Amino acid sequence: MQVHAPIIEHRRIADDIFLLTLSVPDIAGSAEPGQFIHIKCGSSFDPLLRRPFSLSMIDKEAGNISVIYEVRGRGTKILSTCPVGQTLDIMGPLGSSFSISHISPQSGAVLVGGGIGAPPMASLAQALIGKGLKRVTVLLGAASKEKLLPEEIFTRTGAEVLIATDDGSAGYQGFVTELLPSQVSGGEVGTPVVFACGPEGMLKAVGSFCLSNGIPCQLSLESVMACGVGACQGCVCRVLRRGSVEYVRVCTEGPVFDAGEVIWDD
């Protein structure tokens, strides 16, 4: 659906990274973790295309949704100047969501978030803990402390958070994927389900590790999306389904896929 949503919170939370909260009961009521919204960042036709943003928090009771974004170009630069009270033209909820209905409350979950791909891990953690999962751990990675999302975005859901930075300025020094093996070794809740969202290299590493070790894993892919509704065919990726290769659109059939489906380009 397309609606005009008022901004109720908009603030900088890290280096060129902003938290935007919108009051939009119709979308909040039907949205699920893993889905995204498409925002018109400027007026008229400048910029022409909308920008996609994953949902970092979904408050169905209050009718609010939040997104976290990094200023990277003209569209997000304009968006960062929008004040509280201004209305934004948005479309959503769009795309597929993480599949969690089959997960037992006795299971654990490990959520791997890399850089600005980490925000949907907050709404997912919220939903998993709402299902009664005994253990939900977020592995939060970034290039440096300055680019790291605030830990409380995830801890306030009730999840445990472990941090890794490439340069060692916060938490473990190294890639966030290096924290994964120690978190899926089983224990009192058994082998957890793994979810991941972030840059392609991280997703490939997480998916490969989980497939090699028989661990169920869902990946949320990042892609340039022009229309967000599958019309432009600009975000096509290859997946393996029913023993054959298919071309699907990240914005409609995705962005969430089972790790075993995704065919990575070499």
Order of alpha helices (4+ residues) and beta strands (2+ residues): beta-beta-alpha-beta-beta-beta-beta-alpha-beta-beta-alpha-beta-alpha-beta-beta-alpha-beta-alpha-beta-beta-beta-beta
